[in-house]
Amino acid sequence: MNFRIGHGYDVHVLKEGLRLVLGGVEIPYTKGFVAHSDGDVAIHAICDALLGAAALGDIGLHFPDTDAAYGGIDSKILLRRVVALLQEKGYQIGNVDCTIRMQRPKLRPYIDTMRRTLADAMGVGDDRVSVKATTTEHLGFEGREEGVSVSAVALIYVA
């Protein structure tokens, strides 16, 4: 098998009164993401990991924030399009692992739903998708609740 590994990272600012969407799941909270799309940093990091593994650039190349067509778009649509690009090149997804860094709210109650939602969008079993969340112990922009960062890794292969 031909294995390839990619890494993705994304950050978005949090602001009062906006929607908080992570891993394809809307989470009730007082703050949400300032973004051109729905701001789902988890999906954006996963898209970059998948695209990077296939050497297909990054999310900004394929879905630029200067294009009105992507204004407010559901990031699950972008993820499905990335998966389709991979499939066109003959790649399959082995697994995806992401870590969300934010102080609040606690994400444990949403992790399983995120895994299922992401798996569904990628067309894989949820046993191939890992989502973890951590605080930064009040350190940095995440700890001050100014923003959220996510890193992701993906393994893809040609069978």
N, C-alpha and C positions, 0 to 999 in steps of 0.2 A: 504494500500500500504506500501511497505517496501522502505523507502527513505534512501539514503546515500549521503553524501557530501564529496567531495575531494578538496584538494588544490594543486596547482602546481606553481612552480617558476623556471624560467630559465634566464640565462645571457649568452651573447656572446660578444666577443670583436669585435669592428669595425676596419677595415683597408681599406686604400685607394685602389681602383681598383678592389674590389670584389663585387659580387652581393648582393643586399639587398632584401631579401624575407621575408615578414611579413604577417601572416595570409593567406598564400598561394598565395600572390600577389607580383609580382616583382615590386619594386618601383625604379624609376630612381633616383640615388644619386651617389655621388662620392665615398662613402664608402659602404662596405658590411661586412658580417660576416665571421670571422675566425672560421671554424667549420669542422667537419668530414662529416656531411650531408650538406644540403643547409643552415643550420644554422637558420632555421625559429624558433626563440625563442617563438613566440606566439603559434605556433602549439606544440612545445615541452612542454610548460607550460600547455597547454590544455590536452595533452596526460597524463602528470603526474597527473593532477587533476582527470581525468577520471579513470586512473589506481588506484590512491589512494582511490577514492570513493569505488571501488570494492575490495580494499585490495589486489591488484595484483602486488604490487611492483612499480617500476618506469621505465621510458623510457630507462635508461641505462641497466636495467636488461633484457629487451626484445630486445633492439636494441643497443648493445654495440658499442662504438666508436673504439673498437679494432677489429671489424669485417669488413673486406674489402667490404662485401656485402652492407654495408650501406654508403660507401664512395660516397659523392655527391648526395645521394638519395633525391628525392622530399619528403619533410616531410608530404605532404598530403597522401602519400602511408602509412607512419607510422601511421597517424591518422586513416586511414581506417582499418588498422590491429588492432589498439587498440579497435575501435568500434566493430569489429568482435569478439575480445576476450570477450568484455562485453556481446555481444549478445549470445555467447556460454554459458555464466553463467546466462542467463535469464534477463539481465539488459537492460533497455531502458534509453535514455538520456532525462532528464527533461529540463535542460538548462545549458548553459555554459556562463560564464562572464569572460572577461580578460581585464587587464589594461596594456598598453604598455608605458614604460617610456623611452623617448629619447628626446633629445633637438631638433634635426633637422633630416630629413626634417619634415615639417608639415604633419600630416597623415590624417587630416580630409577628403581630396579628395579621399582617398582610403578605408575609413572605411566601407562604404556600400558594396563595392566589396569584402572586406575581410569577412564580415558577410555572404554574399551569398556563397562565396567559401568554407568557413569553414562549413556552414550548409550543403552544397552539399556533402562534404567529410564525414560528420557524418550521412548523410541521415535523417536530420531533417529540419524543416522549419526555415527560417532565423529569425523568431520571437522568436526562442529559443537560439539565439546566440547574445551576446553583446560584442562589442569591443570598448574600450575607449583608448584614448591616452592622455598623459600629458607630459609636460616638468618637469624638476626638478629645473627650475629657475637658470640654470647654476651651480647647486650644484652637487657634487659627480661625479662618473665616467660617468653617463649618461649626466649630464650637461656639462662636459668637452668633450663630444662626443667621449669617449673612448670605450663605449659599450652601450648595450641596455639590459634592464631587463623587464620581463613580469611576472605578477602574474595572476593566473586563479583559478576560483572555478567552480565546476561542481556538479550538482544534478543528480543522477541516481536513478532508481527505478525498482522494480519488480512489475508488475501489478498483 
